[in-house]
Amino acid sequence: MYFFYSIITHLVVILSPFIILIRVISGKEDPIRFKEKFCIYSKKNNLSSIWFHAVSVGELMSIIPILKMLEKNIKIKQIIVTSSTTSSAKIFEKQKFKKTIHKYFPIDTNYLNKKFIKNWKIKTAFFVDSEIWPNMIKNLNKYKIPIIILNARITEKSFDRWKILGRFTKSIFEKITLALPSNLDTKNYLKQLGVKKIEFAGNLKYYGEKKNNKIQKKDLKNKFKNFKIWCAASTHNGEEVFISKLHKKIKKQESKLLTIIIPRHINRTKKIIKEMNEKKLKIVIHSSNKRLKKNTDIYLVDTYGEAAKFYNLSSITFVGGSIIKHGGQNPLEPARLGNYIINGPNVSNFREIYNFLSKNKMSTTTSNTQKIKNIVQKKINKKISNQNKEKIFKIGNMILNKNMFYINKYI
């Protein structure tokens, strides 16, 4: 099976010039740094590295607290973080790390894997969430490098796919040194797939620094002082239209309503602007720095890493990826900052978190526009209780410490 998988990955390499060109044109690929996917780097590396692979924004954000703690470890000379998306690279740039650098994850061929491992002198490899790359895991194991799956998440759908591959699946998962699952379902799936050592440590996405509550918000507060605001965050294609219809419905009774849309992927900005114009809604783009007019309807956030500023100002957030069949997005950041959460029914990727929020009366699951309208009008100026926010912080701290306990064993 490795043979057939290798054929596929080599075909990807052969077709990569065309694939990368299309991705560069669509804004999904860095026109300069794409070379890193072929292990072509501008500088030679002389330091041994602790390696974390986080495919995109959500995975990267979940390990930022870990990276900050490891940077203080004098034994560690260098940390390398890889990801696969330009959006995650932009988020990384804002972190101002001293010992941690970012590169793009190489295409999963034996040749590029070995080149990557040798170039960065990898000591320990951490894969975040559901990142399982057969050739990379095989080569790390060959060089006797510990492989840890951090905040591991296996959905029922992906478990069924892995099961079909039988022995090939077992030959991959049995090479994992340690798995730290984010939920109990994943723990059970990993055991069945062949992982020998599993320790339940909880979902890292519960963690958030309290200082986020003190983000300087004076300028933004003044900008929105004449409006009643609420957020629609991590929205996907089709959900902005859903939100625009909802906005028009609510504004009939709330004339000062302003809806802040924070899309999951900002490369869709032009499409969203077009959709809002078609709905005859007045829109202001965050990066334009334009003043809001009395008749402004939508404030579109077209930058990464600034969502917390808006959650601080609002008291209610719709979390996207949940109306469409995507599986939802992580609602914990707005919840930690005092926002009541509204989400659609499709939240299978974060079911445990949404159950926790619902149990503590911090969220509502619905796709009914009338019901959402009523919730927004009722809660638009009410933050959730400090007691509930403290529950999230307490769980987050406990989970981070538990993960660090296991991570430090392999540093």
C-alpha positions in Angstrom: 0.0 0.0 0.0 2.9 2.3 0.7 4.0 1.7 -2.9 0.6 3.0 -4.3 0.6 5.9 -1.9 4.2 6.8 -3.1 3.0 6.8 -6.7 0.2 9.2 -5.8 2.5 11.6 -3.9 5.1 11.5 -6.8 2.3 12.4 -9.2 1.5 15.4 -7.0 5.1 16.5 -7.4 5.0 16.1 -11.2 1.8 18.1 -11.4 2.8 20.6 -8.7 3.9 23.4 -11.1 0.3 23.5 -12.4 -1.3 23.1 -9.0 0.9 25.8 -7.4 0.3 28.2 -10.3 -3.5 27.8 -9.8 -3.1 28.3 -6.1 -0.9 31.4 -6.4 -3.5 33.0 -8.8 -6.3 32.2 -6.3 -4.3 33.6 -3.4 -4.0 30.2 -1.6 -0.2 29.9 -2.2 2.8 32.1 -1.3 4.4 33.1 -4.7 7.9 33.1 -3.1 7.8 30.6 -0.2 6.1 27.8 -2.1 9.6 26.4 -2.6 9.6 25.3 1.0 7.2 22.6 0.1 10.1 21.1 -1.9 12.5 21.7 1.0 14.3 24.5 -0.8 15.3 27.0 1.8 17.2 30.4 1.6 19.5 29.6 4.6 21.3 26.5 5.9 20.2 25.2 9.3 22.8 24.3 12.0 20.5 23.8 15.0 18.6 20.7 16.2 14.8 21.3 16.2 11.7 20.4 18.1 9.1 20.2 15.3 5.3 21.0 15.4 3.1 20.5 12.4 -0.2 22.4 12.5 -2.1 22.4 9.2 -3.9 25.7 9.4 -5.1 28.6 11.6 -7.2 26.6 14.2 -4.5 24.0 14.8 -1.8 26.7 15.0 -3.7 28.8 17.5 -4.2 25.8 19.8 -0.4 25.3 20.2 0.6 29.0 20.6 0.5 28.7 24.5 2.7 25.6 24.3 5.2 27.3 22.0 5.4 30.3 24.4 6.2 28.0 27.3 8.7 25.9 25.3 10.5 29.1 24.2 11.5 29.6 27.9 13.1 26.2 28.0 16.9 26.8 27.8 17.5 23.2 26.6 15.6 24.0 23.4 17.7 25.7 20.7 15.1 25.9 18.0 11.5 25.1 17.4 10.2 24.8 13.8 6.4 25.0 13.1 5.1 23.9 9.7 1.7 24.5 8.3 0.0 24.2 4.9 -1.9 27.5 4.5 -1.0 31.1 3.9 -3.5 32.2 6.5 -1.7 30.3 9.2 1.7 31.8 8.1 0.2 35.3 8.5 -1.0 34.4 12.0 2.4 33.1 12.9 4.2 36.3 11.8 2.2 38.3 14.4 3.5 36.1 17.3 7.0 37.6 17.5 8.7 34.4 18.6 12.5 34.3 19.3 13.4 30.7 18.9 10.5 29.5 16.8 10.4 29.7 13.0 7.8 28.9 10.4 8.1 26.9 7.2 5.6 25.2 4.9 5.0 21.4 5.3 6.8 19.4 2.5 5.0 17.2 0.0 4.8 13.8 1.5 7.4 11.9 -0.5 10.2 9.8 0.9 12.9 12.0 -0.7 11.5 15.3 0.6 10.7 13.8 4.0 14.3 12.7 4.5 15.6 16.0 3.3 13.3 17.9 5.7 14.3 15.7 8.7 18.0 16.0 8.0 18.0 19.7 7.2 16.1 20.7 10.4 17.8 18.0 12.5 14.5 17.0 14.0 14.7 15.6 17.6 10.9 15.2 18.3 7.9 15.5 16.0 4.5 16.8 17.2 1.5 16.5 14.8 -1.5 18.6 15.8 -5.1 17.5 15.5 -5.8 15.0 12.7 -2.6 15.3 10.7 -1.4 11.8 9.7 1.1 11.7 6.9 2.1 8.1 6.1 5.5 8.7 4.5 6.6 11.3 7.0 5.6 9.0 9.9 7.4 6.1 8.3 10.6 8.1 7.9 10.5 9.7 11.4 10.2 6.2 12.8 13.1 5.0 10.7 15.3 7.7 12.2 14.0 6.7 15.7 12.4 10.2 16.2 9.5 10.3 18.8 6.2 11.0 17.1 3.5 12.6 19.2 -0.1 13.3 18.1 -1.1 16.4 20.0 -4.7 17.4 20.6 -5.6 14.4 18.5 -9.0 14.4 16.8 -10.4 11.5 14.7 -14.0 11.9 13.5 -16.3 8.9 12.9 -16.1 9.6 9.2 -12.2 9.6 9.1 -12.1 6.5 11.4 -14.3 4.6 8.9 -12.0 5.6 6.1 -8.8 4.5 7.9 -10.5 1.2 8.9 -11.0 0.3 5.2 -7.2 0.4 4.6 -6.7 -2.4 7.2 -3.0 -3.4 7.6 -1.7 -0.2 5.9 -3.6 1.8 8.6 -2.1 -0.3 11.4 1.4 0.1 10.0 1.1 3.9 10.3 -0.6 4.2 13.6 1.5 1.6 15.5 4.5 3.9 14.7 3.1 6.7 16.8 5.0 7.0 20.1 2.3 8.8 22.0 -1.2 10.1 21.2 -2.9 12.8 23.4 -6.5 12.7 22.2 -8.7 15.8 22.6 -11.9 13.8 23.3 -13.0 10.3 24.5 -14.3 9.2 21.1 -10.9 9.9 19.5 -9.2 7.9 22.3 -11.4 4.9 21.5 -10.7 5.3 17.7 -7.0 5.6 18.1 -6.9 2.4 20.2 -8.7 0.5 17.5 -6.5 1.9 14.8 -3.4 0.5 16.5 -1.8 3.3 18.6 0.0 1.6 21.5 0.3 4.5 24.0 -2.6 6.8 24.6 -3.0 9.4 27.4 -6.2 11.5 27.6 -5.2 15.1 28.1 -8.3 17.1 26.9 -8.9 19.7 24.2 -6.2 22.4 24.1 -8.7 24.8 22.4 -10.3 25.3 25.9 -7.2 27.3 26.8 -7.1 31.1 26.5 -5.0 33.8 28.2 -7.0 36.0 30.5 -5.1 39.0 29.2 -7.2 38.8 26.1 -9.9 40.4 28.1 -7.8 43.5 28.5 -7.1 44.1 24.8 -7.0 47.8 24.2 -10.4 48.6 22.6 -10.8 52.3 23.0 -10.5 53.2 19.3 -12.8 50.4 18.2 -15.3 51.2 21.0 -15.5 54.8 19.7 -15.9 53.6 16.2 -19.0 51.5 17.1 -20.4 53.7 19.9 -23.5 54.6 17.9 -24.4 51.0 17.0 -25.7 47.8 18.6 -23.3 45.2 17.4 -23.1 41.4 17.2 -20.6 39.1 15.4 -20.9 36.4 12.8 -17.5 34.6 13.0 -15.7 31.8 11.1 -18.4 32.0 8.4 -18.2 29.8 5.3 -19.5 30.2 1.7 -23.3 30.6 1.8 -23.4 31.6 5.5 -22.8 35.3 4.9 -26.0 35.4 2.8 -27.9 33.6 5.6 -26.5 36.3 8.1 -27.4 39.1 5.7 -31.0 38.0 5.5 -31.1 37.7 9.3 -29.6 41.2 9.6 -32.3 42.8 7.5 -34.9 41.0 9.6 -33.5 42.2 12.9 -32.9 45.7 11.7 -36.6 46.3 11.1 -36.8 46.5 14.9 -33.2 47.4 15.8 -32.4 50.4 13.7 -28.9 50.8 15.1 -27.9 47.2 14.4 -24.4 46.6 12.9 -23.4 43.0 12.0 -19.7 42.3 12.2 -18.8 39.4 9.8 -15.4 37.7 10.4 -15.1 35.1 7.6 -13.1 31.9 8.0 -11.2 32.6 4.8 -10.5 36.3 4.0 -9.6 35.4 0.4 -13.4 35.3 -0.1 -13.7 39.0 0.7 -14.6 40.2 -2.8 -17.3 37.5 -3.1 -18.8 38.5 0.2 -18.8 42.2 -0.7 -20.6 41.3 -4.0 -23.2 39.3 -2.0 -23.8 42.1 0.4 -24.2 44.6 -2.4 -26.7 42.3 -4.1 -28.7 42.4 -0.8 -28.5 46.2 -0.9 -26.6 46.3 2.4 -24.1 49.1 3.2 -20.7 47.5 3.9 -17.4 48.8 5.4 -14.2 46.8 5.1 -12.0 46.7 8.2 -8.7 47.3 6.4 -10.1 50.4 4.6 -10.1 52.3 7.9 -13.2 54.2 6.7 -15.6 55.9 9.1 -18.9 54.2 9.6 -22.0 56.0 8.5 -25.4 55.9 10.2 -26.8 53.6 7.6 -23.8 51.1 7.7 -25.2 47.5 7.9 -22.1 45.2 7.7 -18.6 45.6 9.0 -16.4 43.0 7.2 -13.2 42.0 9.0 -10.7 41.1 6.2 -7.6 40.5 8.4 -6.4 37.6 10.4 -5.7 37.5 14.2 -8.0 40.4 15.2 -11.2 38.6 16.0 -10.8 38.9 19.8 -11.0 42.7 19.5 -14.5 42.4 18.2 -15.6 39.7 20.6 -14.5 42.0 23.4 -17.0 44.6 22.2 -19.9 42.3 21.4 -22.0 40.1 23.7 -23.3 37.6 21.1 -21.6 35.7 18.3 -22.9 33.3 15.6 -20.2 30.7 14.9 -20.1 29.5 11.3 -19.4 26.3 9.6 -22.5 25.1 11.3 -25.3 26.0 8.9 -23.6 24.3 6.0 -22.4 20.7 6.4 -18.8 21.5 7.5 -18.9 20.2 11.1 -18.7 23.6 12.8 -15.8 25.8 14.1 -14.4 26.3 17.5 -16.7 28.6 19.6 -14.4 28.9 22.7 -12.6 32.2 21.9 -15.8 34.3 21.7 -17.3 32.4 24.7 -14.2 33.1 26.8 -14.6 36.8 26.0 -18.2 36.9 27.3 -20.2 36.2 24.1 -23.3 34.0 24.1 -22.9 31.5 21.2 -25.4 30.8 18.4 -24.6 27.9 16.1 -26.3 25.8 13.4 -26.9 22.1 13.9 -23.8 20.9 12.0 -21.1 20.9 14.8 -19.9 17.3 14.7 -16.2 18.4 14.7 -16.7 20.2 18.1 -19.6 18.3 19.6 -18.0 17.9 23.0 -17.4 21.7 23.3 -20.9 22.6 22.1 -22.4 20.2 24.6 -20.4 21.9 27.3 -21.6 25.4 26.3 -25.2 24.2 26.0 -25.1 22.5 29.4 -23.9 25.7 31.0 -26.5 27.8 29.1 -23.9 29.6 27.1 -25.1 28.7 23.6 -28.1 27.8 21.5 -28.2 25.5 18.5 -30.6 26.5 15.8 -30.9 27.4 12.1 -34.3 29.0 12.6 -34.0 32.7 11.6 -36.9 33.8 13.9 -35.4 32.1 16.9 -31.9 33.6 16.2 -33.6 37.0 15.8 -35.2 36.7 19.2 -32.0 35.6 20.9 -30.0 38.5 19.3 -32.6 41.1 20.4 -32.7 39.6 23.9 -28.9 39.2 24.5 -27.3 41.9 22.4 -26.2 44.0 25.4 -25.7 41.2 27.9 -22.3 39.4 28.4 -22.4 35.9 29.8 -21.6 35.6 33.5 -18.0 35.8 34.9 -18.7 32.5 36.7 -19.2 30.7 33.3 -16.2 32.4 31.8 -14.1 31.2 34.8 -15.2 27.6 34.1 -13.7 27.8 30.7 -10.5 29.3 32.0 -10.1 26.7 34.7 -10.7 23.8 32.3 -8.2 25.3 29.8 -5.4 25.8 32.4 -5.8 22.2 33.6 -5.7 20.8 30.0 -2.6 22.9 29.1 -0.7 21.8 32.2 -1.6 18.1 31.5 -0.4 18.4 27.9 2.8 20.1 29.0 3.5 17.3 31.4 3.6 14.7 28.6 5.3 17.0 26.1 8.2 17.7 28.5 8.9 14.0 28.7 10.0 14.1 25.0 11.9 17.4 24.9 
